[in-house]
Amino acid sequence: MELILVLKIFLIICVIVALYAIIRNLDIIKIILIYWKDLILRK
């Protein structure tokens, strides 16, 4: 029972860290998406 609780806490921390990383890199992701869109639509 305690192992499940520890795993849940660990999972929640991982999700928070992942969301923080995505939010921090949002500008880079936007630039990459715009670049790919231009690359595809140019053809």
C-alpha positions, 0 to 999 in steps of 0.5 A: 500500500505504501509503495503505491503511494510513493509511486503516485507521488513520484508520478505527480512530481514527474508530471509537474517537472515535464509540464514546467519543461514544456512551458519553459520551451514553448517558444522553441516548440512554436518556432519549430512548428512554424518552421515545419509548417512553412517547409510543408506548405512551401511545396 
